[in-house]
Amino acid sequence: MSWCSSEDALNNSSTPSSRSRKSSWLISKVDENEVDKEVAEMMDDWRRRRQNSDGGETTTTNQMECIQAALDYCRSQLKQLLIDENESGESGETEKKSKPINIISPNSETVEEEDQLGNLVNCLNRQQKAVRQQMYFDKIVQLGLERQAIQDEAGGPAHSADECRAGGHEFVMQPVRGGHNPCCEVCMHTIWRLVQWWRRCRVCGMRAHDKCAEDVKRVCAGVLSTRSKFELNINLCEERSLAEQEYQCAECSAPICFDGTAEQEARLCDYSGELFCPNCHWNDTWSIPARIIHNLDATPRPICRAVKQLLSIVDHRPLIDINESTLSLIKFHKELRRVNELRRNFLLMKCYFVSCRAARRLRILQYLQTHSHFVDNHVMYSLKELRELCEGTLLPELEQIHAVFRKHIEEECETCAGNGFFCELCDESCIVDQKEKILYPFTENTRSCATCLAVYHKKCFERKSLNCPRCERRRKRSELPKTLSSSDEKETVTAN
């Protein structure tokens, strides 16, 4: 079972003889470069036909028309896949509705087996179609960017000759000069920069010889992380045994064991629970999301190369709903409760800053530049933020930002300070200074009316929460026009 994303079923290998390759999320069931090859052949045919008719001249207009033809082809193929999916869904529902009930079934076991096999085949077909739909969509986006680049740079090439696509990777040719000689992650040999051409994926950073780029088997981590249903695994994985993987690496199917040579050493990936060979597992370490969420343990643990590339890409993305996953953790973790409280205050303060010209001129919300999603919701966290919470650096940073925001609203800005509240539920038993203190929704020990959002002291609100003075005034103002209109009608009737 894949523990990388929710689309593990689409990214598993279909090799029937290898259980490890079948269950691993690292090898795609459908070639990620299949659509690229198909569209490239179509564009080559289009260019040959145009050269025969125009005499072989290549212009910007021809390039734009070629890309437009490829876009039309991809859109038509994507539309056909969507139509086939809808028709198959409607036919399946019709068969379910119109299928008669068979009370007596002498060969029920055989029929049941056939139904299971048929459902399995239909499920696999739907998965493959879903993958092809995503690849056509990605290709449409890529062609659109190429067309925009041609429009921005008049006379520029439609496709750079220094770029190579394979397995979802976008390999770009690298310069000869540089620092150390990297290692090719395909053939596992050293890349001698002065005498060998080499490429690097611009998305996940994978490095390979120029001749090895097209032989890559690992799906690009950037492709996995951009899927619509992608999510990080937040469950602790069970470690798989060598027997379950048939003594093969989960990625390249190389033989592995615990008591063999160094080239056959089995290394565990703590994120996926699978075993890898030294070529696919370089003993890289990273904080595991599941251990942070359940145990607040940010200790770096060994992971394979594919997981390292994936986690490094999504490290800053708010993908983890901490309230939904660990309610008990919030209850017993003091710092996490305080961070959640500060985030709720940021959402309330945002309402003040949006309506304040001085705050917009100062761009005060840029203090949350590294945590910009904090002003969108108060439950989503990134892996980096949870790691900083465990290390104790996140809370002090948020406290400083909260102090700056609060000082602007309460002391520095007259507009924001004028939007405060006085507690109208205080009585004679309350302290005088407490009555005259201006309250805000983010002030400690306060409560807000759910209807009009007026702010009161917590004790006063709990004592007289059924009678909100502000709501009562609003109710009387809304009834006043009705009273005046009824009195005018009575005067008119009397006059007549």
C-alpha positions in Angstrom: 0.0 0.0 0.0 1.3 3.4 -0.8 1.8 5.9 2.0 2.9 8.8 -0.2 -0.3 10.4 -1.3 -4.0 9.7 -1.8 -3.4 8.8 -5.4 -1.3 5.8 -4.7 -3.5 3.5 -6.8 -2.7 5.5 -9.8 1.0 5.5 -9.3 1.6 1.8 -8.6 3.4 -0.5 -10.9 1.5 -3.2 -12.8 4.3 -5.9 -12.8 2.5 -9.1 -11.7 5.7 -10.9 -10.8 6.9 -8.5 -8.2 4.9 -7.7 -5.1 7.2 -4.8 -4.1 6.9 -3.1 -7.5 3.2 -3.7 -7.5 2.7 -2.0 -4.1 5.2 0.8 -4.4 4.1 4.3 -5.3 7.4 5.1 -6.9 6.8 3.5 -10.3 3.9 4.7 -12.4 1.4 2.3 -13.9 1.1 4.5 -17.0 4.2 6.0 -18.6 4.3 9.7 -17.6 6.0 10.5 -20.9 3.4 8.7 -23.0 1.3 11.7 -23.8 4.4 13.8 -24.5 5.5 11.3 -27.1 2.1 11.1 -28.6 1.8 14.9 -28.9 5.4 15.2 -30.2 4.6 12.7 -33.0 1.5 14.7 -33.9 3.5 18.0 -34.0 6.2 16.4 -36.2 3.6 15.2 -38.7 2.0 18.7 -38.7 5.4 20.3 -39.4 6.2 17.8 -42.2 2.9 18.6 -43.9 3.5 22.3 -43.5 7.1 22.0 -44.9 5.8 20.2 -47.9 3.3 23.0 -48.6 5.3 26.0 -47.6 8.8 25.0 -48.8 10.3 24.3 -45.3 10.3 27.8 -43.9 10.0 28.0 -40.1 8.4 31.2 -38.7 6.9 32.3 -35.5 3.5 32.0 -37.0 4.1 28.4 -38.0 5.3 27.7 -34.4 2.2 29.3 -33.0 -0.1 27.3 -35.4 1.7 24.1 -34.5 1.2 24.6 -30.8 -2.4 25.6 -31.4 -2.9 22.3 -33.3 -1.4 20.4 -30.4 -3.6 22.2 -28.0 -6.7 21.3 -30.0 -5.6 17.7 -30.2 -5.1 17.5 -26.4 -8.4 19.1 -25.7 -10.2 16.8 -28.1 -8.6 13.7 -26.4 -9.4 15.0 -23.0 -13.0 15.7 -24.0 -13.3 12.2 -25.4 -12.0 10.6 -22.2 -14.5 12.7 -20.1 -17.4 11.6 -22.5 -16.4 8.0 -22.2 -16.3 8.2 -18.4 -19.8 9.8 -18.3 -21.3 7.2 -20.7 -19.7 4.3 -18.7 -21.1 5.7 -15.5 -24.6 6.2 -16.9 -24.6 2.7 -18.4 -23.4 1.2 -15.2 -26.3 2.9 -13.3 -28.8 1.7 -15.9 -27.6 -1.9 -15.6 -27.9 -1.7 -11.9 -31.4 -0.4 -12.1 -32.6 -2.8 -14.9 -30.9 -5.9 -13.7 -33.5 -8.5 -12.6 -33.3 -10.3 -9.3 -32.2 -13.9 -9.7 -33.7 -15.8 -6.8 -32.4 -19.2 -7.9 -28.7 -19.2 -8.9 -27.2 -22.7 -9.3 -23.8 -21.3 -10.3 -23.7 -18.4 -7.8 -20.0 -18.9 -7.0 -19.0 -18.7 -10.7 -21.2 -15.6 -11.3 -19.7 -13.9 -8.3 -16.2 -14.6 -9.4 -17.0 -13.2 -12.9 -18.5 -10.1 -11.3 -15.4 -9.5 -9.2 -13.1 -9.9 -12.2 -15.3 -7.6 -14.2 -15.3 -4.9 -11.5 -11.5 -5.2 -11.1 -11.0 -4.7 -14.8 -13.4 -1.7 -14.9 -11.6 -0.2 -11.8 -8.2 -0.5 -13.5 -9.6 1.0 -16.7 -11.0 4.0 -14.8 -7.7 4.5 -13.0 -5.7 4.5 -16.2 -8.2 6.9 -17.8 -7.9 9.2 -14.8 -4.1 9.2 -15.2 -4.3 10.0 -18.9 -6.8 12.8 -18.2 -4.3 14.3 -15.8 -1.4 14.0 -18.3 -3.5 15.6 -21.0 -4.3 18.4 -18.7 -0.7 18.9 -17.7 0.3 18.9 -21.4 -2.3 21.6 -22.2 -0.8 23.8 -19.4 2.7 23.2 -20.8 1.7 24.1 -24.3 -0.1 27.2 -23.1 3.1 28.3 -21.4 5.1 27.7 -24.5 2.7 29.7 -26.6 2.9 32.6 -24.1 6.7 32.4 -24.1 6.7 32.8 -27.9 4.3 35.7 -27.7 6.6 37.4 -25.1 9.8 36.7 -27.1 9.1 37.3 -30.7 11.0 34.8 -32.8 11.9 32.6 -29.8 11.8 28.8 -30.2 8.6 26.9 -29.3 10.6 24.3 -27.4 14.0 24.6 -25.9 16.5 22.0 -27.2 18.1 21.9 -23.8 15.0 20.5 -22.1 14.1 16.9 -21.9 10.9 15.5 -20.3 10.7 11.9 -18.9 8.6 10.4 -16.2 7.1 13.9 -15.4 10.6 15.3 -14.9 11.7 18.5 -16.7 15.4 17.9 -17.2 17.4 21.0 -18.1 21.0 20.9 -19.3 23.5 22.1 -16.7 26.7 24.1 -17.2 30.1 22.3 -17.3 31.8 24.5 -14.7 30.8 24.3 -11.1 31.7 22.9 -7.7 31.7 19.2 -6.9 30.8 16.4 -9.3 27.3 15.1 -8.5 26.1 11.6 -8.7 23.7 10.4 -11.4 20.5 9.1 -9.7 19.7 6.7 -12.7 23.0 4.8 -13.2 24.5 5.7 -9.8 27.9 6.7 -11.4 29.7 10.0 -10.9 29.0 12.8 -13.3 32.3 14.2 -14.4 31.3 17.8 -15.3 34.3 18.6 -17.5 33.8 15.7 -19.9 30.1 14.6 -19.5 26.8 16.4 -20.3 24.3 16.2 -17.4 20.8 17.4 -16.6 18.9 18.4 -13.5 15.1 18.4 -13.0 13.9 21.9 -12.5 11.1 20.7 -10.2 12.4 18.0 -7.9 16.2 18.5 -8.4 16.9 15.0 -9.6 20.3 14.8 -11.4 21.2 12.5 -14.3 23.6 12.1 -17.2 22.3 13.4 -20.5 22.2 9.8 -21.9 20.4 8.5 -18.7 17.7 11.2 -18.5 15.2 9.3 -20.7 15.7 6.0 -18.8 14.5 7.4 -15.4 11.8 5.3 -13.7 11.0 7.4 -10.7 8.0 9.6 -11.1 8.8 13.3 -10.5 7.8 14.4 -7.0 6.5 17.7 -8.5 4.0 15.7 -10.5 2.8 13.8 -7.5 2.4 16.9 -5.3 0.4 18.8 -7.9 -2.4 16.2 -8.2 -5.8 17.5 -7.1 -6.2 14.8 -4.4 -2.7 14.8 -3.1 -2.3 14.8 0.7 0.5 13.8 3.0 0.4 10.6 4.9 -0.4 11.3 8.6 -0.6 7.7 9.7 2.4 5.8 11.2 3.4 3.2 8.7 4.0 -0.4 9.5 7.5 -1.7 8.5 7.4 -4.1 5.6 9.5 -7.3 5.7 11.9 -8.5 3.0 9.5 -11.5 2.3 6.6 -9.1 1.6 8.8 -7.3 -1.0 10.2 -10.6 -2.3 13.7 -9.4 -1.3 13.6 -6.6 -3.8 14.0 -2.9 -3.6 10.7 -1.1 -3.6 11.8 1.3 -6.4 14.2 -0.5 -8.7 13.6 -4.1 -7.8 17.3 -4.7 -7.1 18.0 -7.7 -4.8 18.4 -6.6 -1.1 19.1 -8.4 2.2 20.4 -7.7 5.7 23.4 -10.0 5.7 24.8 -9.5 2.2 27.2 -7.1 0.6 27.1 -3.4 0.9 25.5 -3.0 -2.5 22.6 -5.3 -1.3 22.0 -3.6 2.1 18.3 -3.1 2.9 17.5 0.4 4.1 14.2 1.4 5.7 12.2 4.5 4.7 10.5 5.7 7.8 7.8 7.6 5.8 6.6 4.8 3.6 7.7 1.8 5.7 9.3 0.2 2.6 12.8 -1.2 2.1 15.2 0.2 -0.5 18.6 -0.6 -1.9 21.6 1.8 -1.3 21.1 3.3 -4.8 17.6 4.4 -4.0 18.2 5.2 -0.3 21.1 7.5 0.5 20.4 7.7 4.2 18.9 11.1 3.9 17.0 12.2 6.9 13.8 14.3 7.3 11.1 14.9 9.9 8.2 12.5 9.5 4.8 14.2 9.3 3.0 11.3 11.1 5.4 11.3 14.1 5.1 15.1 14.4 1.3 15.0 14.4 0.8 12.1 16.8 3.9 12.3 19.0 5.3 15.9 18.4 8.5 14.1 17.5 10.5 16.1 14.9 13.6 14.0 15.0 15.0 13.5 11.5 14.7 9.9 10.4 16.1 8.0 7.4 14.0 8.3 4.2 14.6 7.3 0.6 15.5 9.7 -2.2 12.0 9.9 -3.7 10.4 10.8 -0.3 13.2 13.3 0.3 12.4 15.1 -2.9 8.7 15.0 -2.2 8.9 16.4 1.4 11.3 19.1 0.3 8.9 20.3 -2.3 5.8 20.4 0.0 7.6 21.5 3.2 6.2 25.0 3.0 2.7 24.1 1.9 -0.2 24.1 4.4 -1.4 20.5 3.9 -2.0 19.3 7.4 -5.3 19.9 9.2 -4.2 19.7 12.8 -7.7 20.1 14.4 -9.1 17.3 12.3 -6.3 14.8 12.9 -5.3 15.3 16.5 -7.9 16.8 18.8 -6.4 15.1 21.8 -3.0 16.6 21.1 -4.5 20.1 21.1 -6.1 19.4 24.5 -2.9 18.3 26.2 -0.3 20.4 24.4 -0.1 23.9 25.9 2.0 25.5 23.1 -0.2 24.2 20.4 -3.3 25.6 22.1 -1.6 29.0 22.3 -0.6 28.9 18.6 -4.2 28.1 17.7 -5.4 31.0 19.8 -2.9 33.4 18.2 -4.0 32.3 14.7 -7.7 33.0 15.6 -6.6 36.4 16.8 -4.8 37.0 13.5 -8.1 36.3 11.6 -9.8 38.9 13.8 -7.1 41.5 13.4 -7.2 41.1 9.6 -10.7 42.6 9.7 -9.2 45.8 11.3 -6.3 46.0 8.8 -8.4 45.5 5.7 -10.5 48.6 6.7 -7.5 50.7 7.8 -5.6 52.9 5.3 -2.6 53.2 7.5 -2.3 49.4 7.8 -2.5 49.0 4.1 0.1 51.7 3.5 2.4 50.1 6.0 1.6 46.6 4.6 1.5 45.3 8.1 0.3 41.9 7.1 3.7 41.3 5.5 5.0 40.4 9.0 3.2 37.0 8.3 5.0 36.6 4.9 6.3 33.2 5.8 2.9 32.2 7.2 0.6 34.0 4.8 -2.1 31.3 5.1 -2.6 32.2 8.7 -5.0 35.0 7.6 -7.1 32.5 5.6 -7.8 29.9 8.2 -6.6 28.7 11.7 -6.4 25.0 11.2 -4.0 24.3 8.3 -0.3 23.9 9.0 2.7 23.2 6.9 5.3 20.5 7.8 7.9 23.2 8.4 5.6 25.0 10.9 4.9 21.9 12.9 8.6 21.1 12.9 9.3 24.6 14.3 6.6 24.1 16.9 8.3 21.0 18.1 11.6 22.8 18.2 10.2 25.7 20.1 10.8 28.5 17.6 7.3 29.0 16.1 5.5 30.3 19.2 8.0 33.1 20.1 7.9 34.3 16.5 4.1 34.4 16.5 4.1 36.2 19.8 6.3 39.0 18.4 4.0 39.4 15.4 0.9 39.4 17.6 2.5 42.1 19.8 3.1 44.3 16.7 -0.4 43.8 15.4 -1.9 44.6 18.8 0.2 47.7 19.3 -1.0 49.1 16.0 -4.7 48.5 16.8 -4.7 49.6 20.4 -2.1 52.4 20.5 -0.8 53.6 17.2 -3.9 53.8 14.9 -6.9 56.0 15.8 -9.1 54.3 13.2 -8.5 50.8 14.5 -8.7 52.0 18.2 -12.1 53.6 17.4 -13.5 50.2 16.4 -13.2 48.9 20.0 -16.1 48.2 22.4 -17.1 49.1 26.0 -18.6 46.4 28.1 -22.3 47.4 28.5 -23.1 44.5 30.8 -20.9 45.8 33.7 -22.8 46.6 36.9 -21.9 48.4 40.1 -20.0 45.4 41.4 -17.4 45.8 38.6 -14.2 47.8 39.0 -14.3 51.3 37.6 -11.1 50.8 35.5 -12.6 47.6 34.1 -15.7 49.4 33.0 -13.7 52.1 31.1 -11.3 49.7 29.4 -11.7 49.4 25.6 -12.3 45.8 24.5 -11.4 44.1 21.2 -12.4 40.6 20.0 -8.8 39.4 20.6 -8.6 40.8 24.2 -8.1 38.2 26.9 -11.0 37.0 29.0 -13.6 38.5 26.6 -16.6 37.0 24.8 -18.5 38.2 21.7 -22.2 38.1 21.0 -22.8 35.6 18.2 -25.4 37.9 16.6 -24.0 41.4 16.6 -20.3 40.6 17.5 -20.2 43.1 20.3 -17.5 42.4 22.9 -18.0 42.0 26.6 -16.1 40.8 29.6 -16.2 37.1 30.0 -17.8 37.2 33.5 -20.3 39.8 32.5 -21.2 37.9 29.4 -21.7 34.7 31.3 -23.9 36.4 33.8 -26.1 38.4 31.4 -25.5 36.8 28.0 -29.3 36.5 27.3 -29.7 40.2 27.1 -27.3 41.9 24.7 -27.9 45.7 24.8 -26.7 46.1 21.2 -29.0 43.5 19.8 -31.9 45.1 21.8 -31.2 48.5 20.3 -31.0 47.1 16.8 -34.4 45.3 17.3 -36.0 48.5 18.5 -34.7 50.5 15.5 -36.0 47.9 13.1 -39.5 48.0 14.7 -39.6 51.9 14.6 -40.5 52.3 10.9 -43.3 49.7 11.2 -44.8 51.7 14.1 -44.6 55.0 12.2 -46.2 53.4 9.1 -49.1 51.9 11.1 -49.8 55.3 12.8 -49.9 57.1 9.5 -52.4 54.6 8.1 -54.7 55.2 11.1 -54.5 59.0 10.6 -55.4 58.5 6.9 -58.4 56.3 7.7 -59.7 58.8 10.3 -59.4 61.7 7.9 -61.4 59.9 5.3 
